């Protein structure tokens, strides 16, 4: 069956029927919520080694030591 329709009618129909597009999400996104003009994301990072610096003195002390720790999946 062949049909003809003006392009503006077709575009209005498609805009009404199709869901709104999702934003491009980073890899590992597990949850998404939109509130007004804010977008909340929960992103899961794969296991990896991370470097952390810690000091037993008060903040700003000079005896920082670097530790490499293996973390499992992190949200």
Secondary structure as GFF3:
##gff-version 3
##sequence-region A 1 75
A	DSSP	alpha_helix	7	17	.	.	.	ID=ss1
A	DSSP	beta_strand	29	35	.	.	.	ID=ss2
A	DSSP	beta_strand	38	43	.	.	.	ID=ss3
A	DSSP	beta_strand	48	54	.	.	.	ID=ss4
A	DSSP	beta_strand	65	71	.	.	.	ID=ss5
###
